[in-house]
Amino acid sequence: MVKLNDIPFSDIYITPDKTAFIGDNRTENGLKIIEAEDFEAFYNLVEKSWDGNNPSYSVLFERTFYRVERSVALYGVQYCARKMPQKIPPFASLGFNHELTTHLLSLSTASGLILWSGPTGAGKSTLIKLILNMIHRDAGSIHVLGLD
């Protein structure tokens, strides 16, 4: 049987009965059940890592970082865990044109709120992290809680 981190997915959804689903664009409901030899260990880590307070937390499983959301459903506790990339790709590999890149980096001297949106798994956090790293490298002054 395969190990959890060897299965390609961005999010894993775990139901109260400990059934694990990942996204699949081929099935009717868009999800497929997965089985992994180390799933029980992953599930136990997710459960024991909850501090009893915050429903959003992180776990490190077999050198892979996961952001976890815990919620209480009608039949019990369910989890959604996002598998974070082990390496953030270089900004240049994302394919943004020069004008957009220049504009995004120019925002380091602006003030106000930047709203960045997109669908689940689109890379919002990764892109913001890359931009902040580039600004921080150039200016040495920006730190954002949760993304550093």
Residue pairs with C-beta under 8 A, 6 or more apart in sequence:
1 35
1 36
1 37
2 36
2 37
3 36
3 37
3 38
3 62
4 12
4 36
4 38
4 39
4 42
4 61
4 62
5 61
5 62
5 63
5 64
5 83
6 36
7 22
7 34
7 36
9 22
9 23
9 34
9 83
10 23
10 82
10 83
10 120
10 121
11 22
11 23
11 80
11 81
11 82
11 83
11 120
11 121
12 20
12 21
12 22
12 34
12 80
12 81
12 83
13 20
13 21
13 22
13 31
13 78
13 79
13 80
14 20
14 21
14 43
14 46
14 78
14 79
14 80
14 81
15 21
15 73
15 75
15 78
16 73
16 75
16 76
16 77
16 78
17 75
17 76
18 43
19 33
20 33
20 34
20 35
20 36
20 39
20 43
21 31
21 32
21 33
21 34
22 31
22 32
22 34
23 30
23 31
23 121
24 30
24 31
24 32
26 32
36 42
38 62
41 61
42 61
45 59
45 61
46 59
46 66
46 68
46 70
46 79
46 81
47 77
49 57
49 58
49 59
49 68
50 57
50 68
50 70
51 57
55 69
55 70
55 71
56 67
56 68
56 69
56 70
57 67
57 68
57 70
58 65
58 66
58 67
58 68
59 65
59 66
59 68
59 81
60 66
63 86
64 83
64 84
64 86
65 83
65 84
65 86
66 81
66 82
66 83
66 84
67 81
67 82
67 84
68 79
68 80
68 81
68 82
69 79
69 80
69 81
70 77
70 78
70 79
71 77
71 78
71 79
71 80
72 78
82 121
85 126
88 126
88 129
88 130
88 133
89 126
89 130
91 101
91 130
91 131
91 134
94 123
94 127
94 130
96 104
104 131
105 131
105 134
105 135
105 138
107 114
108 135
108 138
108 139
108 142
116 124
116 127
116 128
117 124
118 124
125 147
128 144
128 147
129 147
132 142
132 144
132 147
132 148
135 142
136 142
136 143
